[in-house]
Amino acid sequence: MAKPKLGSGGRFRALVASGKSPALAAFIGRKKHGKVKMAALAAAGRRRAARRAGGSGY
């Protein structure tokens, strides 16, 4: 089974839905991808969420 695309949020949602904490998901991501890559993914997620909400996001 293929994993969701990195940055889509699907991997995070699957881990949290399995009963794990969001902090654990963040820890695993930082360990695997590094803090710079995780910061870029988080910024992209915030932009995507702001577009969905229709506001500036801040």
PDB file of N, CA, C and O in Angstrom:
ATOM      1  N   MET A   1       0.852  -1.187   0.000  1.00  0.00           N
ATOM      2  CA  MET A   1       0.000   0.000   0.000  1.00  0.00           C
ATOM      3  C   MET A   1       0.888   1.237   0.000  1.00  0.00           C
ATOM      4  O   MET A   1       1.828   1.333   0.788  1.00  0.00           O
ATOM      5  N   ALA A   2       0.590   2.174  -0.878  1.00  0.00           N
ATOM      6  CA  ALA A   2       1.399   3.384  -0.997  1.00  0.00           C
ATOM      7  C   ALA A   2       1.052   4.366   0.126  1.00  0.00           C
ATOM      8  O   ALA A   2      -0.102   4.486   0.536  1.00  0.00           O
ATOM      9  N   LYS A   3       2.065   5.051   0.600  1.00  0.00           N
ATOM     10  CA  LYS A   3       1.861   6.071   1.629  1.00  0.00           C
ATOM     11  C   LYS A   3       1.368   7.358   0.966  1.00  0.00           C
ATOM     12  O   LYS A   3       1.665   7.605  -0.202  1.00  0.00           O
ATOM     13  N   PRO A   4       0.621   8.173   1.702  1.00  0.00           N
ATOM     14  CA  PRO A   4       0.233   9.482   1.163  1.00  0.00           C
ATOM     15  C   PRO A   4       1.469  10.335   0.881  1.00  0.00           C
ATOM     16  O   PRO A   4       2.520  10.142   1.492  1.00  0.00           O
ATOM     17  N   LYS A   5       1.335  11.263  -0.036  1.00  0.00           N
ATOM     18  CA  LYS A   5       2.435  12.144  -0.401  1.00  0.00           C
ATOM     19  C   LYS A   5       2.898  12.956   0.808  1.00  0.00           C
ATOM     20  O   LYS A   5       2.080  13.443   1.589  1.00  0.00           O
ATOM     21  N   LEU A   6       4.210  13.095   0.952  1.00  0.00           N
ATOM     22  CA  LEU A   6       4.772  13.863   2.052  1.00  0.00           C
ATOM     23  C   LEU A   6       4.296  15.312   1.959  1.00  0.00           C
ATOM     24  O   LEU A   6       4.390  15.940   0.905  1.00  0.00           O
ATOM     25  N   GLY A   7       3.793  15.825   3.059  1.00  0.00           N
ATOM     26  CA  GLY A   7       3.304  17.200   3.095  1.00  0.00           C
ATOM     27  C   GLY A   7       1.804  17.307   2.925  1.00  0.00           C
ATOM     28  O   GLY A   7       1.235  18.385   3.096  1.00  0.00           O
ATOM     29  N   SER A   8       1.150  16.191   2.588  1.00  0.00           N
ATOM     30  CA  SER A   8      -0.297  16.237   2.395  1.00  0.00           C
ATOM     31  C   SER A   8      -1.049  16.191   3.715  1.00  0.00           C
ATOM     32  O   SER A   8      -2.217  16.575   3.785  1.00  0.00           O
ATOM     33  N   GLY A   9      -0.373  15.718   4.768  1.00  0.00           N
ATOM     34  CA  GLY A   9      -1.006  15.585   6.073  1.00  0.00           C
ATOM     35  C   GLY A   9      -1.607  14.216   6.296  1.00  0.00           C
ATOM     36  O   GLY A   9      -2.037  13.905   7.407  1.00  0.00           O
ATOM     37  N   GLY A  10      -1.645  13.397   5.270  1.00  0.00           N
ATOM     38  CA  GLY A  10      -2.233  12.072   5.380  1.00  0.00           C
ATOM     39  C   GLY A  10      -1.463  11.149   6.308  1.00  0.00           C
ATOM     40  O   GLY A  10      -2.058  10.381   7.064  1.00  0.00           O
ATOM     41  N   ARG A  11      -0.149  11.222   6.251  1.00  0.00           N
ATOM     42  CA  ARG A  11       0.673  10.384   7.127  1.00  0.00           C
ATOM     43  C   ARG A  11       0.471  10.779   8.588  1.00  0.00           C
ATOM     44  O   ARG A  11       0.362   9.918   9.461  1.00  0.00           O
ATOM     45  N   PHE A  12       0.422  12.082   8.847  1.00  0.00           N
ATOM     46  CA  PHE A  12       0.202  12.589  10.201  1.00  0.00           C
ATOM     47  C   PHE A  12      -1.153  12.147  10.722  1.00  0.00           C
ATOM     48  O   PHE A  12      -1.259  11.644  11.840  1.00  0.00           O
ATOM     49  N   ARG A  13      -2.195  12.334   9.910  1.00  0.00           N
ATOM     50  CA  ARG A  13      -3.546  11.959  10.327  1.00  0.00           C
ATOM     51  C   ARG A  13      -3.645  10.463  10.605  1.00  0.00           C
ATOM     52  O   ARG A  13      -4.313  10.055  11.555  1.00  0.00           O
ATOM     53  N   ALA A  14      -2.986   9.637   9.784  1.00  0.00           N
ATOM     54  CA  ALA A  14      -3.023   8.185   9.987  1.00  0.00           C
ATOM     55  C   ALA A  14      -2.359   7.807  11.308  1.00  0.00           C
ATOM     56  O   ALA A  14      -2.859   6.942  12.028  1.00  0.00           O
ATOM     57  N   LEU A  15      -1.240   8.446  11.629  1.00  0.00           N
ATOM     58  CA  LEU A  15      -0.542   8.130  12.870  1.00  0.00           C
ATOM     59  C   LEU A  15      -1.366   8.555  14.085  1.00  0.00           C
ATOM     60  O   LEU A  15      -1.474   7.808  15.057  1.00  0.00           O
ATOM     61  N   VAL A  16      -1.941   9.744  14.028  1.00  0.00           N
ATOM     62  CA  VAL A  16      -2.755  10.239  15.142  1.00  0.00           C
ATOM     63  C   VAL A  16      -4.024   9.400  15.282  1.00  0.00           C
ATOM     64  O   VAL A  16      -4.469   9.128  16.397  1.00  0.00           O
ATOM     65  N   ALA A  17      -4.607   8.988  14.152  1.00  0.00           N
ATOM     66  CA  ALA A  17      -5.822   8.172  14.199  1.00  0.00           C
ATOM     67  C   ALA A  17      -5.558   6.798  14.815  1.00  0.00           C
ATOM     68  O   ALA A  17      -6.464   6.166  15.358  1.00  0.00           O
ATOM     69  N   SER A  18      -4.304   6.343  14.723  1.00  0.00           N
ATOM     70  CA  SER A  18      -3.980   5.036  15.306  1.00  0.00           C
ATOM     71  C   SER A  18      -3.753   5.123  16.814  1.00  0.00           C
ATOM     72  O   SER A  18      -3.416   4.126  17.454  1.00  0.00           O
ATOM     73  N   GLY A  19      -3.938   6.312  17.376  1.00  0.00           N
ATOM     74  CA  GLY A  19      -3.843   6.466  18.822  1.00  0.00           C
ATOM     75  C   GLY A  19      -2.548   7.086  19.309  1.00  0.00           C
ATOM     76  O   GLY A  19      -2.363   7.262  20.514  1.00  0.00           O
ATOM     77  N   LYS A  20      -1.655   7.419  18.402  1.00  0.00           N
ATOM     78  CA  LYS A  20      -0.390   8.037  18.795  1.00  0.00           C
ATOM     79  C   LYS A  20      -0.598   9.547  18.975  1.00  0.00           C
ATOM     80  O   LYS A  20      -1.550  10.118  18.443  1.00  0.00           O
ATOM     81  N   SER A  21       0.291  10.174  19.718  1.00  0.00           N
ATOM     82  CA  SER A  21       0.137  11.610  19.982  1.00  0.00           C
ATOM     83  C   SER A  21       0.719  12.433  18.827  1.00  0.00           C
ATOM     84  O   SER A  21       1.638  11.976  18.147  1.00  0.00           O
ATOM     85  N   PRO A  22       0.189  13.646  18.601  1.00  0.00           N
ATOM     86  CA  PRO A  22       0.759  14.531  17.589  1.00  0.00           C
ATOM     87  C   PRO A  22       2.231  14.867  17.873  1.00  0.00           C
ATOM     88  O   PRO A  22       3.011  15.080  16.945  1.00  0.00           O
ATOM     89  N   ALA A  23       2.602  14.912  19.148  1.00  0.00           N
ATOM     90  CA  ALA A  23       3.998  15.201  19.492  1.00  0.00           C
ATOM     91  C   ALA A  23       4.916  14.073  19.014  1.00  0.00           C
ATOM     92  O   ALA A  23       6.039  14.328  18.576  1.00  0.00           O
ATOM     93  N   LEU A  24       4.446  12.845  19.096  1.00  0.00           N
ATOM     94  CA  LEU A  24       5.236  11.714  18.612  1.00  0.00           C
ATOM     95  C   LEU A  24       5.400  11.800  17.099  1.00  0.00           C
ATOM     96  O   LEU A  24       6.479  11.533  16.572  1.00  0.00           O
ATOM     97  N   ALA A  25       4.342  12.169  16.410  1.00  0.00           N
ATOM     98  CA  ALA A  25       4.416  12.314  14.958  1.00  0.00           C
ATOM     99  C   ALA A  25       5.437  13.392  14.572  1.00  0.00           C
ATOM    100  O   ALA A  25       6.207  13.218  13.628  1.00  0.00           O
ATOM    101  N   ALA A  26       5.432  14.488  15.300  1.00  0.00           N
ATOM    102  CA  ALA A  26       6.390  15.564  15.029  1.00  0.00           C
ATOM    103  C   ALA A  26       7.815  15.110  15.320  1.00  0.00           C
ATOM    104  O   ALA A  26       8.731  15.429  14.563  1.00  0.00           O
ATOM    105  N   PHE A  27       8.010  14.376  16.399  1.00  0.00           N
ATOM    106  CA  PHE A  27       9.332  13.867  16.756  1.00  0.00           C
ATOM    107  C   PHE A  27       9.867  12.943  15.665  1.00  0.00           C
ATOM    108  O   PHE A  27      11.023  13.055  15.258  1.00  0.00           O
ATOM    109  N   ILE A  28       9.021  12.037  15.198  1.00  0.00           N
ATOM    110  CA  ILE A  28       9.439  11.106  14.148  1.00  0.00           C
ATOM    111  C   ILE A  28       9.788  11.865  12.871  1.00  0.00           C
ATOM    112  O   ILE A  28      10.784  11.558  12.216  1.00  0.00           O
ATOM    113  N   GLY A  29       8.978  12.847  12.521  1.00  0.00           N
ATOM    114  CA  GLY A  29       9.240  13.632  11.315  1.00  0.00           C
ATOM    115  C   GLY A  29      10.547  14.398  11.394  1.00  0.00           C
ATOM    116  O   GLY A  29      11.312  14.427  10.430  1.00  0.00           O
ATOM    117  N   ARG A  30      10.808  15.022  12.543  1.00  0.00           N
ATOM    118  CA  ARG A  30      12.069  15.766  12.699  1.00  0.00           C
ATOM    119  C   ARG A  30      13.258  14.830  12.638  1.00  0.00           C
ATOM    120  O   ARG A  30      14.294  15.170  12.067  1.00  0.00           O
ATOM    121  N   LYS A  31      13.113  13.649  13.226  1.00  0.00           N
ATOM    122  CA  LYS A  31      14.196  12.670  13.225  1.00  0.00           C
ATOM    123  C   LYS A  31      14.483  12.183  11.805  1.00  0.00           C
ATOM    124  O   LYS A  31      15.640  12.005  11.425  1.00  0.00           O
ATOM    125  N   LYS A  32      13.434  11.972  11.032  1.00  0.00           N
ATOM    126  CA  LYS A  32      13.577  11.408   9.687  1.00  0.00           C
ATOM    127  C   LYS A  32      13.974  12.451   8.651  1.00  0.00           C
ATOM    128  O   LYS A  32      14.809  12.183   7.786  1.00  0.00           O
ATOM    129  N   HIS A  33      13.374  13.653   8.733  1.00  0.00           N
ATOM    130  CA  HIS A  33      13.542  14.652   7.677  1.00  0.00           C
ATOM    131  C   HIS A  33      14.375  15.857   8.082  1.00  0.00           C
ATOM    132  O   HIS A  33      14.803  16.619   7.214  1.00  0.00           O
ATOM    133  N   GLY A  34      14.617  16.052   9.364  1.00  0.00           N
ATOM    134  CA  GLY A  34      15.398  17.196   9.819  1.00  0.00           C
ATOM    135  C   GLY A  34      14.511  18.394  10.101  1.00  0.00           C
ATOM    136  O   GLY A  34      13.382  18.488   9.620  1.00  0.00           O
ATOM    137  N   LYS A  35      15.057  19.314  10.902  1.00  0.00           N
ATOM    138  CA  LYS A  35      14.225  20.436  11.336  1.00  0.00           C
ATOM    139  C   LYS A  35      13.925  21.419  10.215  1.00  0.00           C
ATOM    140  O   LYS A  35      12.862  22.040  10.223  1.00  0.00           O
ATOM    141  N   VAL A  36      14.827  21.582   9.248  1.00  0.00           N
ATOM    142  CA  VAL A  36      14.592  22.528   8.150  1.00  0.00           C
ATOM    143  C   VAL A  36      13.456  22.037   7.259  1.00  0.00           C
ATOM    144  O   VAL A  36      12.562  22.806   6.907  1.00  0.00           O
ATOM    145  N   LYS A  37      13.491  20.759   6.897  1.00  0.00           N
ATOM    146  CA  LYS A  37      12.439  20.182   6.048  1.00  0.00           C
ATOM    147  C   LYS A  37      11.091  20.200   6.768  1.00  0.00           C
ATOM    148  O   LYS A  37      10.063  20.503   6.162  1.00  0.00           O
ATOM    149  N   MET A  38      11.099  19.874   8.066  1.00  0.00           N
ATOM    150  CA  MET A  38       9.849  19.877   8.818  1.00  0.00           C
ATOM    151  C   MET A  38       9.285  21.288   8.938  1.00  0.00           C
ATOM    152  O   MET A  38       8.070  21.476   8.890  1.00  0.00           O
ATOM    153  N   ALA A  39      10.156  22.279   9.092  1.00  0.00           N
ATOM    154  CA  ALA A  39       9.692  23.669   9.164  1.00  0.00           C
ATOM    155  C   ALA A  39       9.051  24.080   7.841  1.00  0.00           C
ATOM    156  O   ALA A  39       8.036  24.778   7.828  1.00  0.00           O
ATOM    157  N   ALA A  40       9.641  23.649   6.733  1.00  0.00           N
ATOM    158  CA  ALA A  40       9.082  23.970   5.419  1.00  0.00           C
ATOM    159  C   ALA A  40       7.725  23.289   5.222  1.00  0.00           C
ATOM    160  O   ALA A  40       6.800  23.899   4.687  1.00  0.00           O
ATOM    161  N   LEU A  41       7.602  22.039   5.647  1.00  0.00           N
ATOM    162  CA  LEU A  41       6.330  21.332   5.534  1.00  0.00           C
ATOM    163  C   LEU A  41       5.259  21.982   6.410  1.00  0.00           C
ATOM    164  O   LEU A  41       4.105  22.095   5.999  1.00  0.00           O
ATOM    165  N   ALA A  42       5.640  22.407   7.614  1.00  0.00           N
ATOM    166  CA  ALA A  42       4.689  23.054   8.520  1.00  0.00           C
ATOM    167  C   ALA A  42       4.212  24.387   7.944  1.00  0.00           C
ATOM    168  O   ALA A  42       3.028  24.715   8.030  1.00  0.00           O
ATOM    169  N   ALA A  43       5.126  25.148   7.362  1.00  0.00           N
ATOM    170  CA  ALA A  43       4.753  26.434   6.769  1.00  0.00           C
ATOM    171  C   ALA A  43       3.795  26.219   5.599  1.00  0.00           C
ATOM    172  O   ALA A  43       2.828  26.964   5.439  1.00  0.00           O
ATOM    173  N   ALA A  44       4.061  25.209   4.792  1.00  0.00           N
ATOM    174  CA  ALA A  44       3.173  24.907   3.665  1.00  0.00           C
ATOM    175  C   ALA A  44       1.798  24.485   4.172  1.00  0.00           C
ATOM    176  O   ALA A  44       0.782  24.858   3.585  1.00  0.00           O
ATOM    177  N   GLY A  45       1.756  23.717   5.249  1.00  0.00           N
ATOM    178  CA  GLY A  45       0.484  23.302   5.828  1.00  0.00           C
ATOM    179  C   GLY A  45      -0.309  24.480   6.371  1.00  0.00           C
ATOM    180  O   GLY A  45      -1.531  24.534   6.228  1.00  0.00           O
ATOM    181  N   ARG A  46       0.392  25.426   6.996  1.00  0.00           N
ATOM    182  CA  ARG A  46      -0.299  26.623   7.500  1.00  0.00           C
ATOM    183  C   ARG A  46      -0.870  27.443   6.345  1.00  0.00           C
ATOM    184  O   ARG A  46      -1.983  27.960   6.438  1.00  0.00           O
ATOM    185  N   ARG A  47      -0.115  27.561   5.265  1.00  0.00           N
ATOM    186  CA  ARG A  47      -0.618  28.299   4.099  1.00  0.00           C
ATOM    187  C   ARG A  47      -1.844  27.602   3.508  1.00  0.00           C
ATOM    188  O   ARG A  47      -2.827  28.252   3.152  1.00  0.00           O
ATOM    189  N   ARG A  48      -1.775  26.280   3.409  1.00  0.00           N
ATOM    190  CA  ARG A  48      -2.893  25.508   2.855  1.00  0.00           C
ATOM    191  C   ARG A  48      -4.134  25.655   3.737  1.00  0.00           C
ATOM    192  O   ARG A  48      -5.242  25.811   3.223  1.00  0.00           O
ATOM    193  N   ALA A  49      -3.958  25.607   5.049  1.00  0.00           N
ATOM    194  CA  ALA A  49      -5.080  25.757   5.974  1.00  0.00           C
ATOM    195  C   ALA A  49      -5.685  27.153   5.875  1.00  0.00           C
ATOM    196  O   ALA A  49      -6.904  27.310   5.949  1.00  0.00           O
ATOM    197  N   ALA A  50      -4.841  28.162   5.710  1.00  0.00           N
ATOM    198  CA  ALA A  50      -5.338  29.540   5.600  1.00  0.00           C
ATOM    199  C   ALA A  50      -6.159  29.712   4.324  1.00  0.00           C
ATOM    200  O   ALA A  50      -7.183  30.395   4.324  1.00  0.00           O
ATOM    201  N   ARG A  51      -5.707  29.093   3.248  1.00  0.00           N
ATOM    202  CA  ARG A  51      -6.469  29.185   1.995  1.00  0.00           C
ATOM    203  C   ARG A  51      -7.833  28.517   2.138  1.00  0.00           C
ATOM    204  O   ARG A  51      -8.833  29.033   1.639  1.00  0.00           O
ATOM    205  N   ARG A  52      -7.880  27.377   2.813  1.00  0.00           N
ATOM    206  CA  ARG A  52      -9.148  26.669   3.012  1.00  0.00           C
ATOM    207  C   ARG A  52     -10.102  27.488   3.877  1.00  0.00           C
ATOM    208  O   ARG A  52     -11.310  27.498   3.640  1.00  0.00           O
ATOM    209  N   ALA A  53      -9.557  28.173   4.880  1.00  0.00           N
ATOM    210  CA  ALA A  53     -10.372  28.961   5.792  1.00  0.00           C
ATOM    211  C   ALA A  53     -10.812  30.271   5.156  1.00  0.00           C
ATOM    212  O   ALA A  53     -11.769  30.901   5.606  1.00  0.00           O
ATOM    213  N   GLY A  54     -10.104  30.675   4.103  1.00  0.00           N
ATOM    214  CA  GLY A  54     -10.487  31.903   3.417  1.00  0.00           C
ATOM    215  C   GLY A  54      -9.977  33.155   4.083  1.00  0.00           C
ATOM    216  O   GLY A  54     -10.393  34.256   3.720  1.00  0.00           O
ATOM    217  N   GLY A  55      -9.085  33.020   5.050  1.00  0.00           N
ATOM    218  CA  GLY A  55      -8.544  34.180   5.743  1.00  0.00           C
ATOM    219  C   GLY A  55      -7.055  34.293   5.537  1.00  0.00           C
ATOM    220  O   GLY A  55      -6.468  33.553   4.749  1.00  0.00           O
ATOM    221  N   SER A  56      -6.452  35.214   6.241  1.00  0.00           N
ATOM    222  CA  SER A  56      -5.009  35.395   6.123  1.00  0.00           C
ATOM    223  C   SER A  56      -4.253  34.319   6.895  1.00  0.00           C
ATOM    224  O   SER A  56      -3.091  34.048   6.592  1.00  0.00           O
ATOM    225  N   GLY A  57      -4.885  33.711   7.875  1.00  0.00           N
ATOM    226  CA  GLY A  57      -4.272  32.653   8.648  1.00  0.00           C
ATOM    227  C   GLY A  57      -3.522  33.146   9.872  1.00  0.00           C
ATOM    228  O   GLY A  57      -3.000  32.341  10.643  1.00  0.00           O
ATOM    229  N   TYR A  58      -3.461  34.442  10.058  1.00  0.00           N
ATOM    230  CA  TYR A  58      -2.743  34.994  11.209  1.00  0.00           C
ATOM    231  C   TYR A  58      -3.519  36.101  11.852  1.00  0.00           C
ATOM    232  O   TYR A  58      -3.065  36.681  12.838  1.00  0.00           O
TER     233      TYR A  58
END
